[in-house]
């Protein structure tokens, strides 16, 4: 009989029951009651348990949110056994989609970054023209993919740019445990026509305005030079490490350049060294000004 693994989450009322293989194909489900769970015979059966409040099905797991009438330690083993018996007897977890989206063959592979908490997942196709960084699921409304990825308890931050997704994890999980799960999920999501970025949901904000440098022509000459240097020499190197750099401002009096680090670069232990020994020295040399100072803002 297939063995279900029981995994705690950061939310004490939610617990995950993990399968050895994926049980959904780029689809995630959330059921609040038995009527909503019509396309999941397993979820319908689980709703007969009086303590089941919400059921989530995604990737290789089923997560259940309980009411406070019991503790998970009292019932989790029995729930896992019920799921194992259901599957062993040929029960259907989720009914197949009657109108499946045509798959788009996709290659996804993981690359390490200088930041041990971040991994870069490179895709063999364009994802977006504009880079986006999401700190939590509420910020991720323009990205259905990011919203789904945030449902994995170990995902802390997400950065999406032209052809890769940089994911920063919580320390509670190791990359050895979760890389395959994330890579497979991203691959299936894209292959099944999932939306990476919904342009209609993008809200103009200060960070995006700075990134696009719409007022470039109105900036002072030094700021323009700094932007050009960052774009031509720094961004490609930073992108190779799973991150991004944005020009924020230049103070002519203090000779202070402020930049925003995103993706794997944000919070990276080596980012300070990179700023001081790399970018700062480059700007001093190319602008012929030894008093230039570079400061990083939180992404």
C-alpha positions as CSV (number, residue, x, y, z in Angstrom):
1,X,0.0,0.0,0.0
2,X,1.2,3.5,-0.9
3,X,2.5,5.4,2.2
4,X,1.4,8.9,3.0
5,X,3.9,11.3,4.7
6,X,2.5,13.6,7.4
7,X,4.1,17.1,7.4
8,X,3.4,20.0,9.7
9,X,3.1,23.5,8.3
10,X,3.7,26.9,9.8
11,X,-0.1,27.1,10.5
12,X,-0.9,24.8,13.4
13,X,-4.4,24.1,12.2
14,X,-3.2,23.0,8.7
15,X,-1.3,19.8,8.1
16,X,-0.1,18.3,4.8
17,X,-0.5,14.7,3.7
18,X,2.2,14.1,1.0
19,X,2.1,11.5,-1.7
20,X,5.2,9.9,-3.2
21,X,4.1,11.2,-6.7
22,X,2.2,14.2,-8.0
23,X,-1.5,13.8,-7.8
24,X,-2.5,16.9,-9.9
25,X,-1.3,18.2,-13.2
26,X,-0.6,21.9,-12.8
27,X,-3.9,22.4,-11.0
28,X,-4.6,23.5,-7.4
29,X,-7.9,23.1,-5.6
30,X,-9.4,24.6,-2.5
31,X,-12.7,23.2,-1.2
32,X,-14.6,24.8,1.7
33,X,-17.4,22.2,1.8
34,X,-18.6,19.0,0.3
35,X,-20.6,20.7,-2.4
36,X,-17.6,22.6,-3.7
37,X,-15.7,19.3,-3.8
38,X,-17.8,17.6,-6.5
39,X,-14.8,17.0,-8.8
40,X,-12.8,15.3,-5.9
41,X,-14.3,12.1,-4.6
42,X,-11.5,11.9,-2.0
43,X,-12.2,15.5,-0.7
44,X,-15.9,14.6,-0.5
45,X,-15.2,11.6,1.7
46,X,-12.8,13.6,3.9
47,X,-15.5,16.3,4.5
48,X,-17.5,13.6,6.4
49,X,-14.9,14.0,9.2
50,X,-16.4,16.5,11.6
51,X,-13.2,18.5,12.1
52,X,-12.4,19.1,8.5
53,X,-12.8,22.8,7.6
54,X,-11.0,23.3,4.3
55,X,-9.2,21.0,1.9
56,X,-6.4,22.0,-0.4
57,X,-5.1,19.7,-3.2
58,X,-1.9,20.7,-5.2
59,X,1.2,19.1,-6.5
60,X,1.9,16.0,-4.5
61,X,-0.1,16.8,-1.4
62,X,-3.4,17.3,0.3
63,X,-3.5,19.9,3.0
64,X,-6.4,20.0,5.5
65,X,-7.4,22.8,7.7
66,X,-9.2,21.6,10.9
67,X,-11.7,23.1,13.3
68,X,-10.5,23.5,16.8
69,X,-12.5,20.6,18.2
70,X,-9.5,18.3,17.9
71,X,-5.7,18.5,17.8
72,X,-3.9,17.1,14.8
73,X,-1.9,14.7,17.0
74,X,-5.1,13.0,17.9
75,X,-6.4,12.3,14.3
76,X,-3.6,12.8,11.8
77,X,-2.6,9.1,11.6
78,X,-6.2,8.0,11.1
79,X,-6.6,10.5,8.3
80,X,-3.4,9.4,6.6
81,X,-4.6,5.8,6.8
82,X,-8.0,6.7,5.4
83,X,-6.4,8.4,2.4
84,X,-4.1,5.4,1.8
85,X,-7.0,2.9,1.9
86,X,-9.0,5.2,-0.4
87,X,-6.3,5.2,-3.0
88,X,-5.4,1.5,-2.6
89,X,-9.0,0.7,-3.4
90,X,-8.9,2.6,-6.7
91,X,-10.5,5.8,-5.4
92,X,-10.2,8.9,-7.6
93,X,-8.5,11.9,-6.0
94,X,-9.5,14.5,-8.6
95,X,-11.7,13.9,-11.6
96,X,-9.9,14.7,-14.9
97,X,-10.6,18.0,-16.6
98,X,-13.1,17.5,-19.4
99,X,-11.5,20.4,-21.4
100,X,-7.7,20.0,-20.9
101,X,-5.5,22.8,-22.2
102,X,-3.1,21.7,-24.9
103,X,0.4,21.2,-23.4
104,X,3.3,23.4,-24.3
105,X,6.5,21.4,-24.1
106,X,8.7,23.2,-21.5
107,X,12.1,22.7,-20.0
108,X,12.8,23.9,-16.4
109,X,16.0,23.4,-14.5
110,X,17.4,24.7,-11.3
111,X,20.6,26.8,-10.8
112,X,22.2,27.6,-7.5
113,X,22.8,31.3,-6.7
114,X,25.3,33.0,-4.3
115,X,22.4,33.3,-1.9
116,X,22.0,29.9,-0.2
117,X,18.3,30.6,0.5
118,X,17.5,31.2,-3.2
119,X,17.4,29.0,-6.2
120,X,16.9,30.1,-9.8
121,X,14.5,28.0,-12.0
122,X,15.4,28.7,-15.7
123,X,12.7,28.2,-18.3
124,X,13.2,27.7,-22.0
125,X,10.7,30.4,-23.0
126,X,9.9,34.0,-22.3
127,X,7.9,34.5,-19.1
128,X,7.5,38.3,-18.8
129,X,8.9,41.5,-20.2
130,X,9.0,43.2,-16.9
131,X,10.5,41.8,-13.7
132,X,8.3,41.3,-10.7
133,X,9.1,40.6,-7.0
134,X,6.5,39.3,-4.6
135,X,7.1,39.2,-0.9
136,X,3.8,37.3,-0.1
137,X,0.7,35.9,-1.6
138,X,-1.2,39.2,-1.3
139,X,1.3,41.0,-3.5
140,X,1.2,38.2,-6.0
141,X,-2.3,38.9,-7.4
142,X,-0.9,39.8,-10.9
143,X,0.7,36.3,-11.1
144,X,-1.4,33.2,-10.8
145,X,1.9,31.2,-10.9
146,X,3.3,33.0,-7.9
147,X,0.0,32.7,-6.0
148,X,0.2,28.9,-6.5
149,X,3.9,28.7,-5.5
150,X,3.1,30.6,-2.3
151,X,0.8,27.8,-1.2
152,X,4.0,25.7,-0.7
153,X,4.8,26.4,3.0
154,X,8.5,26.7,2.4
155,X,8.3,29.5,-0.3
156,X,9.2,32.9,1.3
157,X,9.7,35.2,-1.7
158,X,9.3,35.0,-5.5
159,X,11.1,36.9,-8.3
160,X,10.0,36.5,-11.9
161,X,11.8,38.0,-14.9
162,X,12.3,37.3,-18.6
163,X,13.1,33.6,-18.5
164,X,13.5,32.5,-14.9
165,X,11.9,32.3,-11.5
166,X,14.0,32.9,-8.4
167,X,12.5,31.5,-5.3
168,X,13.7,32.3,-1.8
169,X,12.8,29.6,0.8
170,X,12.4,29.6,4.6
171,X,15.3,27.9,6.5
172,X,13.0,25.1,7.7
173,X,13.3,23.3,4.4
174,X,16.4,22.2,2.5
175,X,16.7,22.5,-1.3
176,X,17.5,18.8,-1.5
177,X,14.0,18.1,-0.2
178,X,12.0,20.6,-2.3
179,X,13.8,21.4,-5.6
180,X,12.2,18.6,-7.6
181,X,8.7,19.5,-6.3
182,X,9.1,23.1,-7.3
183,X,10.7,22.4,-10.7
184,X,8.0,19.8,-11.6
185,X,5.2,22.2,-10.5
186,X,6.5,25.1,-12.6
187,X,7.0,22.8,-15.6
188,X,3.5,21.4,-15.4
189,X,1.9,24.8,-14.7
190,X,3.5,26.3,-17.9
191,X,2.9,23.3,-20.0
192,X,-0.8,23.3,-19.2
193,X,-1.2,27.0,-20.3
194,X,-1.1,28.5,-16.8
195,X,-0.9,32.3,-16.7
196,X,2.5,33.6,-15.5
197,X,1.6,37.3,-15.3
198,X,-1.8,38.7,-15.9
199,X,-1.1,42.2,-17.4
200,X,-4.6,43.3,-16.6
201,X,-4.0,43.0,-12.9
202,X,-0.7,44.9,-12.8
203,X,-0.9,47.9,-10.6
204,X,1.4,50.8,-11.2
205,X,3.7,51.3,-8.2
206,X,6.8,53.2,-7.4
207,X,9.1,50.2,-7.8
208,X,7.8,49.4,-11.3
209,X,8.0,53.1,-12.3
210,X,11.7,53.2,-11.2
211,X,12.4,50.0,-13.0
212,X,11.0,51.3,-16.3
213,X,12.9,54.7,-15.8
214,X,10.1,56.5,-17.7
215,X,11.6,59.9,-16.7
216,X,15.1,59.0,-17.9
217,X,15.3,62.0,-20.1
218,X,14.5,64.3,-17.2
219,X,17.3,63.0,-15.0
220,X,20.6,64.6,-14.5
221,X,23.5,63.5,-16.6
222,X,25.2,61.5,-13.8
223,X,22.0,59.6,-13.0
224,X,21.7,58.7,-16.7
225,X,25.2,57.5,-16.8
226,X,24.7,55.4,-13.7
227,X,21.6,53.8,-15.2
228,X,23.4,53.0,-18.4
229,X,26.3,51.4,-16.5
230,X,23.9,49.3,-14.4
231,X,21.9,48.2,-17.4
232,X,24.9,47.3,-19.5
233,X,27.4,45.9,-17.1
234,X,25.7,45.0,-13.8
235,X,22.3,43.7,-14.7
236,X,23.5,40.8,-16.8
237,X,25.8,39.6,-14.1
238,X,23.2,40.0,-11.4
239,X,20.6,38.2,-13.6
240,X,23.0,35.3,-13.9
241,X,22.9,35.0,-10.1
242,X,19.1,34.9,-10.1
243,X,18.5,38.5,-9.1
244,X,17.9,42.0,-10.4
245,X,19.1,45.6,-9.6
246,X,17.1,48.8,-10.0
247,X,18.4,52.3,-9.9
248,X,16.6,54.3,-7.2
249,X,18.3,57.7,-6.9
250,X,21.6,59.7,-7.0
251,X,22.4,62.4,-4.5
252,X,24.9,64.7,-6.1
253,X,25.8,66.4,-2.8
254,X,26.6,63.1,-0.9
255,X,27.7,61.3,-4.1
256,X,25.4,58.5,-2.9
257,X,23.9,56.0,-5.4
258,X,20.9,54.1,-4.0
259,X,19.9,50.9,-5.7
260,X,17.2,48.2,-5.1
261,X,18.3,44.5,-5.1
262,X,15.7,41.9,-6.0
263,X,15.4,38.2,-6.2
264,X,18.3,36.1,-5.0
265,X,20.4,39.2,-4.5
266,X,18.0,40.6,-1.8
267,X,19.2,39.4,1.5
268,X,22.2,37.5,0.0
269,X,25.1,37.3,2.5
270,X,27.5,38.3,-0.3
271,X,25.4,41.2,-1.6
272,X,27.2,43.8,0.6
273,X,30.6,42.6,-0.7
274,X,29.3,42.7,-4.3
275,X,28.0,46.3,-3.8
276,X,31.2,47.6,-2.2
277,X,33.8,45.7,-4.1
278,X,32.0,45.4,-7.4
279,X,29.4,47.9,-8.3
280,X,30.8,50.8,-6.2
281,X,34.3,50.4,-7.6
282,X,32.9,50.1,-11.1
283,X,31.0,53.3,-10.8
284,X,34.0,55.1,-9.2
285,X,36.2,54.0,-12.1
286,X,33.7,54.6,-15.0
287,X,32.5,58.0,-13.6
288,X,36.0,58.9,-12.6
289,X,34.8,59.9,-9.1
290,X,36.4,58.2,-6.1
291,X,33.8,59.6,-3.7
292,X,30.9,57.6,-5.1
293,X,29.1,55.5,-2.5
294,X,26.6,52.8,-3.2
295,X,23.7,51.9,-0.8
296,X,21.2,49.1,-1.2
297,X,17.6,49.5,-0.3
298,X,15.4,46.6,0.7
299,X,13.7,45.1,-2.4
